[in-house]
């Protein structure tokens, strides 16, 4: 099944040269992280900022 969503900003910027980065950013940081109901909205928003260098 094809993904019909618009490409993310990460996909647009790095999709051709760093597909693993796109997978990590979109899938883990902004995918799984936002689905964790045991975290408060504040904690969910801090996790991606903490992971970036």
Predicted model as a PDB file, atoms N, CA, C, CB and O in Angstrom, pLDDT in the B-factor column:
MODEL        1                                                                  
ATOM      1  N   UNK A   1       0.838  -1.170   0.000  1.00 45.00           N  
ATOM      2  CA  UNK A   1       0.000   0.000   0.000  1.00 45.00           C  
ATOM      3  C   UNK A   1       0.887   1.238   0.000  1.00 45.00           C  
ATOM      4  CB  UNK A   1      -0.956  -0.005   1.210  1.00 45.00           C  
ATOM      5  O   UNK A   1       1.799   1.339   0.821  1.00 45.00           O  
ATOM      6  N   UNK A   2       0.643   2.163  -0.886  1.00 49.00           N  
ATOM      7  CA  UNK A   2       1.447   3.373  -1.000  1.00 49.00           C  
ATOM      8  C   UNK A   2       1.048   4.381   0.064  1.00 49.00           C  
ATOM      9  CB  UNK A   2       1.303   3.986  -2.394  1.00 49.00           C  
ATOM     10  O   UNK A   2      -0.112   4.463   0.468  1.00 49.00           O  
ATOM     11  N   UNK A   3       2.037   5.146   0.507  1.00 56.00           N  
ATOM     12  CA  UNK A   3       1.790   6.199   1.490  1.00 56.00           C  
ATOM     13  C   UNK A   3       1.264   7.424   0.751  1.00 56.00           C  
ATOM     14  CB  UNK A   3       3.088   6.543   2.300  1.00 56.00           C  
ATOM     15  O   UNK A   3       1.971   7.997  -0.077  1.00 56.00           O  
ATOM     16  N   UNK A   4       0.035   7.829   1.041  1.00 61.00           N  
ATOM     17  CA  UNK A   4      -0.597   8.919   0.312  1.00 61.00           C  
ATOM     18  C   UNK A   4      -0.442  10.264   1.014  1.00 61.00           C  
ATOM     19  CB  UNK A   4      -2.056   8.619   0.112  1.00 61.00           C  
ATOM     20  O   UNK A   4      -0.926  11.276   0.507  1.00 61.00           O  
ATOM     21  N   UNK A   5       0.226  10.296   2.176  1.00 76.00           N  
ATOM     22  CA  UNK A   5       0.436  11.549   2.884  1.00 76.00           C  
ATOM     23  C   UNK A   5       1.479  12.393   2.166  1.00 76.00           C  
ATOM     24  CB  UNK A   5       0.863  11.285   4.334  1.00 76.00           C  
ATOM     25  O   UNK A   5       2.293  11.873   1.402  1.00 76.00           O  
ATOM     26  N   UNK A   6       1.450  13.686   2.415  1.00 85.00           N  
ATOM     27  CA  UNK A   6       2.479  14.560   1.879  1.00 85.00           C  
ATOM     28  C   UNK A   6       3.805  14.249   2.558  1.00 85.00           C  
ATOM     29  CB  UNK A   6       2.098  16.046   2.068  1.00 85.00           C  
ATOM     30  O   UNK A   6       3.817  13.871   3.729  1.00 85.00           O  
ATOM     31  N   UNK A   7       4.920  14.399   1.854  1.00 86.00           N  
ATOM     32  CA  UNK A   7       6.212  14.135   2.474  1.00 86.00           C  
ATOM     33  C   UNK A   7       6.495  15.135   3.594  1.00 86.00           C  
ATOM     34  CB  UNK A   7       7.326  14.185   1.425  1.00 86.00           C  
ATOM     35  O   UNK A   7       6.126  16.307   3.509  1.00 86.00           O  
ATOM     36  N   UNK A   8       7.153  14.652   4.635  1.00 85.00           N  
ATOM     37  CA  UNK A   8       7.512  15.525   5.753  1.00 85.00           C  
ATOM     38  C   UNK A   8       8.642  16.462   5.327  1.00 85.00           C  
ATOM     39  CB  UNK A   8       7.931  14.689   6.998  1.00 85.00           C  
ATOM     40  O   UNK A   8       9.246  16.292   4.268  1.00 85.00           O  
ATOM     41  N   UNK A   9       8.909  17.439   6.164  1.00 85.00           N  
ATOM     42  CA  UNK A   9      10.023  18.347   5.902  1.00 85.00           C  
ATOM     43  C   UNK A   9      11.346  17.600   5.847  1.00 85.00           C  
ATOM     44  CB  UNK A   9      10.084  19.433   6.968  1.00 85.00           C  
ATOM     45  O   UNK A   9      12.206  17.898   5.018  1.00 85.00           O  
ATOM     46  N   UNK A  10      11.501  16.634   6.732  1.00 84.00           N  
ATOM     47  CA  UNK A  10      12.725  15.830   6.738  1.00 84.00           C  
ATOM     48  C   UNK A  10      12.842  15.037   5.450  1.00 84.00           C  
ATOM     49  CB  UNK A  10      12.751  14.883   7.947  1.00 84.00           C  
ATOM     50  O   UNK A  10      13.926  14.936   4.876  1.00 84.00           O  
ATOM     51  N   UNK A  11      11.725  14.473   4.992  1.00 88.00           N  
ATOM     52  CA  UNK A  11      11.724  13.710   3.738  1.00 88.00           C  
ATOM     53  C   UNK A  11      12.112  14.608   2.574  1.00 88.00           C  
ATOM     54  CB  UNK A  11      10.340  13.074   3.483  1.00 88.00           C  
ATOM     55  O   UNK A  11      12.903  14.210   1.719  1.00 88.00           O  
ATOM     56  N   UNK A  12      11.569  15.796   2.534  1.00 91.00           N  
ATOM     57  CA  UNK A  12      11.881  16.721   1.439  1.00 91.00           C  
ATOM     58  C   UNK A  12      13.359  17.109   1.440  1.00 91.00           C  
ATOM     59  CB  UNK A  12      11.012  17.980   1.543  1.00 91.00           C  
ATOM     60  O   UNK A  12      13.987  17.172   0.384  1.00 91.00           O  
ATOM     61  N   UNK A  13      13.915  17.369   2.631  1.00 89.00           N  
ATOM     62  CA  UNK A  13      15.291  17.847   2.719  1.00 89.00           C  
ATOM     63  C   UNK A  13      16.334  16.743   2.591  1.00 89.00           C  
ATOM     64  CB  UNK A  13      15.488  18.557   4.014  1.00 89.00           C  
ATOM     65  O   UNK A  13      17.365  16.942   1.949  1.00 89.00           O  
ATOM     66  N   UNK A  14      16.078  15.572   3.197  1.00 90.00           N  
ATOM     67  CA  UNK A  14      17.105  14.548   3.299  1.00 90.00           C  
ATOM     68  C   UNK A  14      16.727  13.197   2.714  1.00 90.00           C  
ATOM     69  CB  UNK A  14      17.463  14.371   4.706  1.00 90.00           C  
ATOM     70  O   UNK A  14      17.527  12.262   2.757  1.00 90.00           O  
ATOM     71  N   UNK A  15      15.536  13.079   2.174  1.00 90.00           N  
ATOM     72  CA  UNK A  15      15.055  11.783   1.711  1.00 90.00           C  
ATOM     73  C   UNK A  15      15.933  11.091   0.696  1.00 90.00           C  
ATOM     74  CB  UNK A  15      13.726  11.942   1.140  1.00 90.00           C  
ATOM     75  O   UNK A  15      16.081   9.869   0.732  1.00 90.00           O  
ATOM     76  N   UNK A  16      16.520  11.855  -0.213  1.00 93.00           N  
ATOM     77  CA  UNK A  16      17.352  11.250  -1.252  1.00 93.00           C  
ATOM     78  C   UNK A  16      18.730  10.845  -0.743  1.00 93.00           C  
ATOM     79  CB  UNK A  16      17.503  12.206  -2.406  1.00 93.00           C  
ATOM     80  O   UNK A  16      19.317   9.882  -1.237  1.00 93.00           O  
ATOM     81  N   UNK A  17      19.250  11.577   0.242  1.00 94.00           N  
ATOM     82  CA  UNK A  17      20.621  11.314   0.679  1.00 94.00           C  
ATOM     83  C   UNK A  17      20.721  10.584   2.016  1.00 94.00           C  
ATOM     84  CB  UNK A  17      21.364  12.602   0.772  1.00 94.00           C  
ATOM     85  O   UNK A  17      21.746   9.963   2.301  1.00 94.00           O  
ATOM     86  N   UNK A  18      19.676  10.648   2.837  1.00 92.00           N  
ATOM     87  CA  UNK A  18      19.732  10.023   4.161  1.00 92.00           C  
ATOM     88  C   UNK A  18      18.386   9.413   4.543  1.00 92.00           C  
ATOM     89  CB  UNK A  18      20.161  11.047   5.217  1.00 92.00           C  
ATOM     90  O   UNK A  18      17.725   9.894   5.463  1.00 92.00           O  
ATOM     91  N   UNK A  19      17.981   8.358   3.841  1.00 91.00           N  
ATOM     92  CA  UNK A  19      16.669   7.773   4.135  1.00 91.00           C  
ATOM     93  C   UNK A  19      16.557   7.221   5.558  1.00 91.00           C  
ATOM     94  CB  UNK A  19      16.375   6.672   3.149  1.00 91.00           C  
ATOM     95  O   UNK A  19      15.463   7.210   6.122  1.00 91.00           O  
ATOM     96  N   UNK A  20      17.660   6.765   6.144  1.00 92.00           N  
ATOM     97  CA  UNK A  20      17.603   6.257   7.522  1.00 92.00           C  
ATOM     98  C   UNK A  20      17.294   7.387   8.500  1.00 92.00           C  
ATOM     99  CB  UNK A  20      18.934   5.573   7.904  1.00 92.00           C  
ATOM    100  O   UNK A  20      16.570   7.185   9.475  1.00 92.00           O  
ATOM    101  N   UNK A  21      17.834   8.562   8.245  1.00 88.00           N  
ATOM    102  CA  UNK A  21      17.539   9.721   9.083  1.00 88.00           C  
ATOM    103  C   UNK A  21      16.060  10.064   9.008  1.00 88.00           C  
ATOM    104  CB  UNK A  21      18.390  10.929   8.660  1.00 88.00           C  
ATOM    105  O   UNK A  21      15.438  10.374  10.025  1.00 88.00           O  
ATOM    106  N   UNK A  22      15.503  10.011   7.824  1.00 87.00           N  
ATOM    107  CA  UNK A  22      14.076  10.272   7.651  1.00 87.00           C  
ATOM    108  C   UNK A  22      13.252   9.249   8.420  1.00 87.00           C  
ATOM    109  CB  UNK A  22      13.697  10.251   6.160  1.00 87.00           C  
ATOM    110  O   UNK A  22      12.286   9.606   9.095  1.00 87.00           O  
ATOM    111  N   UNK A  23      13.626   7.987   8.321  1.00 87.00           N  
ATOM    112  CA  UNK A  23      12.904   6.937   9.035  1.00 87.00           C  
ATOM    113  C   UNK A  23      12.955   7.129  10.538  1.00 87.00           C  
ATOM    114  CB  UNK A  23      13.465   5.583   8.678  1.00 87.00           C  
ATOM    115  O   UNK A  23      11.948   6.949  11.222  1.00 87.00           O  
ATOM    116  N   UNK A  24      14.115   7.491  11.057  1.00 83.00           N  
ATOM    117  CA  UNK A  24      14.257   7.712  12.497  1.00 83.00           C  
ATOM    118  C   UNK A  24      13.459   8.935  12.941  1.00 83.00           C  
ATOM    119  CB  UNK A  24      15.737   7.883  12.871  1.00 83.00           C  
ATOM    120  O   UNK A  24      12.716   8.879  13.921  1.00 83.00           O  
ATOM    121  N   UNK A  25      13.618  10.029  12.221  1.00 81.00           N  
ATOM    122  CA  UNK A  25      12.944  11.273  12.602  1.00 81.00           C  
ATOM    123  C   UNK A  25      11.434  11.144  12.518  1.00 81.00           C  
ATOM    124  CB  UNK A  25      13.409  12.418  11.721  1.00 81.00           C  
ATOM    125  O   UNK A  25      10.725  11.455  13.474  1.00 81.00           O  
ATOM    126  N   UNK A  26      10.943  10.687  11.374  1.00 82.00           N  
ATOM    127  CA  UNK A  26       9.496  10.602  11.178  1.00 82.00           C  
ATOM    128  C   UNK A  26       8.880   9.429  11.933  1.00 82.00           C  
ATOM    129  CB  UNK A  26       9.178  10.482   9.700  1.00 82.00           C  
ATOM    130  O   UNK A  26       7.780   9.545  12.474  1.00 82.00           O  
ATOM    131  N   UNK A  27       9.581   8.305  11.970  1.00 82.00           N  
ATOM    132  CA  UNK A  27       9.020   7.106  12.578  1.00 82.00           C  
ATOM    133  C   UNK A  27       9.134   7.055  14.090  1.00 82.00           C  
ATOM    134  CB  UNK A  27       9.677   5.917  12.009  1.00 82.00           C  
ATOM    135  O   UNK A  27       8.172   6.714  14.777  1.00 82.00           O  
ATOM    136  N   UNK A  28      10.300   7.389  14.610  1.00 76.00           N  
ATOM    137  CA  UNK A  28      10.537   7.255  16.045  1.00 76.00           C  
ATOM    138  C   UNK A  28      10.249   8.559  16.779  1.00 76.00           C  
ATOM    139  CB  UNK A  28      11.974   6.816  16.305  1.00 76.00           C  
ATOM    140  O   UNK A  28       9.400   8.599  17.670  1.00 76.00           O  
ATOM    141  N   UNK A  29      10.953   9.620  16.408  1.00 74.00           N  
ATOM    142  CA  UNK A  29      10.799  10.868  17.161  1.00 74.00           C  
ATOM    143  C   UNK A  29       9.398  11.451  17.060  1.00 74.00           C  
ATOM    144  CB  UNK A  29      11.799  11.886  16.678  1.00 74.00           C  
ATOM    145  O   UNK A  29       8.799  11.837  18.063  1.00 74.00           O  
ATOM    146  N   UNK A  30       8.886  11.511  15.838  1.00 74.00           N  
ATOM    147  CA  UNK A  30       7.586  12.147  15.664  1.00 74.00           C  
ATOM    148  C   UNK A  30       6.466  11.149  15.427  1.00 74.00           C  
ATOM    149  CB  UNK A  30       7.643  13.115  14.523  1.00 74.00           C  
ATOM    150  O   UNK A  30       5.317  11.554  15.254  1.00 74.00           O  
ATOM    151  N   UNK A  31       6.760   9.884  15.414  1.00 74.00           N  
ATOM    152  CA  UNK A  31       5.735   8.850  15.255  1.00 74.00           C  
ATOM    153  C   UNK A  31       5.446   8.177  16.573  1.00 74.00           C  
ATOM    154  CB  UNK A  31       6.167   7.812  14.224  1.00 74.00           C  
ATOM    155  O   UNK A  31       4.433   8.453  17.216  1.00 74.00           O  
ATOM    156  N   UNK A  32       6.343   7.288  16.975  1.00 74.00           N  
ATOM    157  CA  UNK A  32       6.155   6.531  18.216  1.00 74.00           C  
ATOM    158  C   UNK A  32       6.123   7.442  19.438  1.00 74.00           C  
ATOM    159  CB  UNK A  32       7.262   5.499  18.374  1.00 74.00           C  
ATOM    160  O   UNK A  32       5.349   7.211  20.366  1.00 74.00           O  
ATOM    161  N   UNK A  33       6.950   8.461  19.440  1.00 71.00           N  
ATOM    162  CA  UNK A  33       7.012   9.361  20.587  1.00 71.00           C  
ATOM    163  C   UNK A  33       5.661  10.029  20.852  1.00 71.00           C  
ATOM    164  CB  UNK A  33       8.085  10.423  20.362  1.00 71.00           C  
ATOM    165  O   UNK A  33       5.244  10.132  22.006  1.00 71.00           O  
ATOM    166  N   UNK A  34       4.985  10.475  19.817  1.00 74.00           N  
ATOM    167  CA  UNK A  34       3.715  11.185  19.990  1.00 74.00           C  
ATOM    168  C   UNK A  34       2.579  10.249  20.370  1.00 74.00           C  
ATOM    169  CB  UNK A  34       3.356  11.928  18.719  1.00 74.00           C  
ATOM    170  O   UNK A  34       1.539  10.704  20.846  1.00 74.00           O  
ATOM    171  N   UNK A  35       2.760   8.950  20.168  1.00 76.00           N  
ATOM    172  CA  UNK A  35       1.717   7.983  20.502  1.00 76.00           C  
ATOM    173  C   UNK A  35       1.826   7.462  21.926  1.00 76.00           C  
ATOM    174  CB  UNK A  35       1.767   6.829  19.544  1.00 76.00           C  
ATOM    175  O   UNK A  35       0.957   6.708  22.364  1.00 76.00           O  
ATOM    176  N   UNK A  36       2.855   7.835  22.655  1.00 77.00           N  
ATOM    177  CA  UNK A  36       3.057   7.340  24.018  1.00 77.00           C  
ATOM    178  C   UNK A  36       2.162   8.111  24.979  1.00 77.00           C  
ATOM    179  CB  UNK A  36       4.545   7.466  24.441  1.00 77.00           C  
ATOM    180  O   UNK A  36       2.465   9.245  25.349  1.00 77.00           O  
ATOM    181  N   UNK A  37       1.073   7.496  25.373  1.00 82.00           N  
ATOM    182  CA  UNK A  37       0.103   8.181  26.230  1.00 82.00           C  
ATOM    183  C   UNK A  37       0.583   8.343  27.659  1.00 82.00           C  
ATOM    184  CB  UNK A  37      -1.197   7.434  26.228  1.00 82.00           C  
ATOM    185  O   UNK A  37       0.029   9.153  28.403  1.00 82.00           O  
ATOM    186  N   UNK A  38       1.614   7.583  28.067  1.00 85.00           N  
ATOM    187  CA  UNK A  38       2.118   7.740  29.428  1.00 85.00           C  
ATOM    188  C   UNK A  38       2.930   9.027  29.596  1.00 85.00           C  
ATOM    189  CB  UNK A  38       2.971   6.538  29.808  1.00 85.00           C  
ATOM    190  O   UNK A  38       3.235   9.424  30.720  1.00 85.00           O  
ATOM    191  N   UNK A  39       3.277   9.676  28.492  1.00 78.00           N  
ATOM    192  CA  UNK A  39       3.978  10.954  28.562  1.00 78.00           C  
ATOM    193  C   UNK A  39       2.986  12.099  28.464  1.00 78.00           C  
ATOM    194  CB  UNK A  39       5.031  11.062  27.450  1.00 78.00           C  
ATOM    195  O   UNK A  39       2.007  12.024  27.722  1.00 78.00           O  
ATOM    196  N   UNK A  40       3.246  13.152  29.212  1.00 85.00           N  
ATOM    197  CA  UNK A  40       2.411  14.346  29.103  1.00 85.00           C  
ATOM    198  C   UNK A  40       2.731  15.034  27.772  1.00 85.00           C  
ATOM    199  CB  UNK A  40       2.647  15.320  30.317  1.00 85.00           C  
ATOM    200  O   UNK A  40       3.795  14.797  27.200  1.00 85.00           O  
ATOM    201  N   UNK A  41       1.830  15.880  27.274  1.00 79.00           N  
ATOM    202  CA  UNK A  41       2.128  16.609  26.034  1.00 79.00           C  
ATOM    203  C   UNK A  41       3.443  17.395  26.126  1.00 79.00           C  
ATOM    204  CB  UNK A  41       0.979  17.565  25.701  1.00 79.00           C  
ATOM    205  O   UNK A  41       4.181  17.493  25.146  1.00 79.00           O  
ATOM    206  N   UNK A  42       3.723  17.940  27.285  1.00 82.00           N  
ATOM    207  CA  UNK A  42       4.965  18.687  27.471  1.00 82.00           C  
ATOM    208  C   UNK A  42       6.176  17.766  27.287  1.00 82.00           C  
ATOM    209  CB  UNK A  42       4.995  19.345  28.871  1.00 82.00           C  
ATOM    210  O   UNK A  42       7.128  18.118  26.591  1.00 82.00           O  
ATOM    211  N   UNK A  43       6.134  16.599  27.909  1.00 79.00           N  
ATOM    212  CA  UNK A  43       7.247  15.661  27.794  1.00 79.00           C  
ATOM    213  C   UNK A  43       7.410  15.159  26.364  1.00 79.00           C  
ATOM    214  CB  UNK A  43       7.044  14.483  28.740  1.00 79.00           C  
ATOM    215  O   UNK A  43       8.532  14.968  25.894  1.00 79.00           O  
ATOM    216  N   UNK A  44       6.310  14.947  25.684  1.00 72.00           N  
ATOM    217  CA  UNK A  44       6.380  14.507  24.288  1.00 72.00           C  
ATOM    218  C   UNK A  44       7.045  15.561  23.414  1.00 72.00           C  
ATOM    219  CB  UNK A  44       4.978  14.193  23.753  1.00 72.00           C  
ATOM    220  O   UNK A  44       7.789  15.228  22.491  1.00 72.00           O  
ATOM    221  N   UNK A  45       6.783  16.816  23.700  1.00 73.00           N  
ATOM    222  CA  UNK A  45       7.372  17.873  22.875  1.00 73.00           C  
ATOM    223  C   UNK A  45       8.841  18.093  23.192  1.00 73.00           C  
ATOM    224  CB  UNK A  45       6.611  19.169  23.064  1.00 73.00           C  
ATOM    225  O   UNK A  45       9.580  18.593  22.344  1.00 73.00           O  
ATOM    226  N   UNK A  46       9.283  17.734  24.392  1.00 74.00           N  
ATOM    227  CA  UNK A  46      10.689  17.905  24.761  1.00 74.00           C  
ATOM    228  C   UNK A  46      11.581  16.806  24.202  1.00 74.00           C  
ATOM    229  CB  UNK A  46      10.824  17.947  26.262  1.00 74.00           C  
ATOM    230  O   UNK A  46      12.755  17.059  23.931  1.00 74.00           O  
ATOM    231  N   UNK A  47      11.074  15.617  24.025  1.00 62.00           N  
ATOM    232  CA  UNK A  47      11.890  14.490  23.569  1.00 62.00           C  
ATOM    233  C   UNK A  47      12.555  14.756  22.221  1.00 62.00           C  
ATOM    234  CB  UNK A  47      11.038  13.242  23.475  1.00 62.00           C  
ATOM    235  O   UNK A  47      13.758  14.520  22.109  1.00 62.00           O  
ATOM    236  N   UNK A  48      11.857  15.230  21.196  1.00 59.00           N  
ATOM    237  CA  UNK A  48      12.536  15.490  19.908  1.00 59.00           C  
ATOM    238  C   UNK A  48      13.601  16.579  20.040  1.00 59.00           C  
ATOM    239  CB  UNK A  48      11.508  15.900  18.835  1.00 59.00           C  
ATOM    240  O   UNK A  48      14.639  16.495  19.383  1.00 59.00           O  
ATOM    241  N   UNK A  49      13.376  17.583  20.858  1.00 58.00           N  
ATOM    242  CA  UNK A  49      14.369  18.638  21.029  1.00 58.00           C  
ATOM    243  C   UNK A  49      15.615  18.088  21.700  1.00 58.00           C  
ATOM    244  CB  UNK A  49      13.792  19.800  21.849  1.00 58.00           C  
ATOM    245  O   UNK A  49      16.729  18.505  21.383  1.00 58.00           O  
ATOM    246  N   UNK A  50      15.435  17.162  22.618  1.00 54.00           N  
ATOM    247  CA  UNK A  50      16.569  16.557  23.328  1.00 54.00           C  
ATOM    248  C   UNK A  50      17.395  15.681  22.386  1.00 54.00           C  
ATOM    249  CB  UNK A  50      16.071  15.722  24.527  1.00 54.00           C  
ATOM    250  O   UNK A  50      18.614  15.603  22.539  1.00 54.00           O  
ATOM    251  N   UNK A  51      16.765  15.028  21.427  1.00 53.00           N  
ATOM    252  CA  UNK A  51      17.454  14.101  20.541  1.00 53.00           C  
ATOM    253  C   UNK A  51      18.279  14.791  19.464  1.00 53.00           C  
ATOM    254  CB  UNK A  51      16.461  13.195  19.896  1.00 53.00           C  
ATOM    255  O   UNK A  51      19.175  14.171  18.893  1.00 53.00           O  
ATOM    256  N   UNK A  52      18.002  16.050  19.175  1.00 52.00           N  
ATOM    257  CA  UNK A  52      18.740  16.757  18.137  1.00 52.00           C  
ATOM    258  C   UNK A  52      20.039  17.295  18.708  1.00 52.00           C  
ATOM    259  CB  UNK A  52      17.896  17.899  17.542  1.00 52.00           C  
ATOM    260  O   UNK A  52      20.074  17.776  19.841  1.00 52.00           O  
ATOM    261  N   UNK A  53      21.126  17.212  17.910  1.00 53.00           N  
ATOM    262  CA  UNK A  53      22.427  17.703  18.399  1.00 53.00           C  
ATOM    263  C   UNK A  53      22.470  19.199  18.585  1.00 53.00           C  
ATOM    264  CB  UNK A  53      23.516  17.301  17.455  1.00 53.00           C  
ATOM    265  O   UNK A  53      23.499  19.741  18.990  1.00 53.00           O  
TER     266      UNK A  53                                                      
ENDMDL                                                                          
END                                                                             
